[in-house]
Amino acid sequence: MVGLHEDNQQRSTLHAKLIVIDRRYVFIGSLNLDPRSVVINTEMGIMIDSPELADILLSDMEEIFDEVVYRLELDPSGILLWHGLDQGEVVGYTRDPQASWWRRFSVNFLKILPEGQL
């Protein structure tokens, strides 16, 4: 079991999703909404039927997202751009700003493996 101690060399990441559907349903979890994630991956999520919770989450979403989420877009030549705020300053990047060189290398290397081996 991996603990959350300062001397631990492993780094955990969370890739949670928050989805509000029709201002009524709220999905929270790490599960991608595709067949591979549902059948193969060991991820999960919860769907909540609550218009009240949906309203609370949506009320300040844009303001909160501006402070903690990168906005992604493709430029005309197909390059992925990351836009966000860093200590209140507008920033832009052409690669994941919070991924180390090793993490980017690992992800790109794993892309060449057959899907069945991942």
C-alpha positions as CSV (number, residue, x, y, z in Angstrom):
1,M,0.0,0.0,0.0
2,V,1.3,3.4,-0.9
3,G,1.1,6.0,1.9
4,L,0.9,9.8,1.6
5,H,4.2,10.5,3.4
6,E,6.6,13.2,2.5
7,D,9.4,10.7,2.0
8,N,7.4,8.7,-0.5
9,Q,8.9,8.9,-4.0
10,Q,5.8,7.9,-5.8
11,R,3.5,10.7,-7.0
12,S,-0.3,10.1,-7.3
13,T,-2.5,12.0,-9.7
14,L,-6.2,12.4,-9.9
15,H,-8.1,12.9,-13.1
16,A,-11.6,13.4,-11.9
17,K,-14.5,14.5,-14.0
18,L,-17.4,16.6,-12.9
19,I,-20.3,16.6,-15.4
20,V,-23.7,18.3,-14.9
21,I,-26.4,17.1,-17.3
22,D,-29.7,19.0,-17.8
23,R,-29.1,21.0,-14.6
24,R,-30.4,17.8,-12.8
25,Y,-27.8,15.0,-12.9
26,V,-24.3,15.3,-11.5
27,F,-21.6,12.8,-12.4
28,I,-18.4,12.8,-10.3
29,G,-15.6,10.3,-10.8
30,S,-12.5,9.2,-12.8
31,L,-14.4,7.0,-15.2
32,N,-14.2,8.0,-18.9
33,L,-17.5,7.6,-20.6
34,D,-16.3,5.1,-23.3
35,P,-16.6,1.3,-23.6
36,R,-12.9,0.7,-22.8
37,S,-13.1,2.5,-19.5
38,V,-16.3,0.9,-18.5
39,V,-15.2,-2.7,-19.3
40,I,-11.5,-2.8,-18.8
41,N,-10.3,0.1,-16.6
42,T,-10.7,0.0,-12.8
43,E,-12.2,3.5,-12.5
44,M,-15.4,4.6,-11.0
45,G,-18.0,7.4,-10.8
46,I,-21.2,8.2,-9.2
47,M,-24.3,9.7,-10.8
48,I,-26.5,11.9,-8.5
49,D,-30.0,13.0,-9.3
50,S,-30.2,16.4,-7.6
51,P,-31.2,19.6,-9.3
52,E,-30.2,21.4,-6.1
53,L,-26.6,20.1,-6.2
54,A,-26.4,20.8,-9.9
55,D,-27.4,24.4,-9.3
56,I,-24.8,24.8,-6.6
57,L,-22.1,23.4,-8.8
58,L,-23.0,25.5,-11.8
59,S,-23.5,28.8,-9.9
60,D,-19.8,29.6,-9.5
61,M,-18.3,27.1,-12.0
62,E,-17.0,29.6,-14.6
63,E,-15.2,31.8,-11.9
64,I,-13.7,28.7,-10.2
65,F,-12.6,27.1,-13.4
66,D,-10.8,30.3,-14.5
67,E,-8.6,29.9,-11.4
68,V,-7.9,26.1,-11.4
69,V,-8.4,24.6,-14.8
70,Y,-6.6,25.0,-18.1
71,R,-8.6,25.6,-21.2
72,L,-7.5,23.6,-24.2
73,E,-7.8,24.5,-27.8
74,L,-6.3,23.6,-31.2
75,D,-4.6,26.3,-33.1
76,P,-5.2,26.4,-36.9
77,S,-2.1,24.2,-37.5
78,G,-3.4,21.5,-35.1
79,I,-1.2,22.3,-32.2
80,L,-2.8,21.8,-28.7
81,L,-2.6,25.0,-26.6
82,W,-3.1,25.2,-22.8
83,H,-4.5,28.5,-21.4
84,G,-4.8,29.3,-17.8
85,L,-3.8,31.5,-14.8
86,D,-0.6,31.2,-12.8
87,Q,-0.8,33.4,-9.7
88,G,-3.3,35.6,-11.3
89,E,-1.3,36.1,-14.6
90,V,-2.6,34.8,-17.9
91,V,-0.3,32.1,-19.3
92,G,-0.3,29.9,-22.4
93,Y,1.7,26.7,-23.1
94,T,2.2,24.3,-26.0
95,R,2.5,21.3,-23.7
96,D,1.0,20.1,-20.4
97,P,2.4,22.7,-18.0
98,Q,2.3,20.3,-15.0
99,A,3.8,17.2,-16.5
100,S,7.5,16.5,-16.2
101,W,9.7,15.5,-19.1
102,W,9.7,11.9,-18.0
103,R,5.9,11.8,-17.7
104,R,5.5,13.2,-21.3
105,F,8.0,10.8,-22.6
106,S,6.3,7.8,-20.9
107,V,2.9,8.8,-22.3
108,N,4.2,9.2,-25.8
109,F,6.2,5.9,-25.6
110,L,3.1,4.0,-24.4
111,K,1.2,5.2,-27.4
112,I,3.2,2.9,-29.7
113,L,2.2,-0.3,-27.8
114,P,-0.8,-2.3,-29.0
115,E,-3.9,-1.3,-27.1
116,G,-4.3,-4.8,-25.7
117,Q,-1.0,-4.5,-23.8
118,L,-1.9,-1.3,-22.0
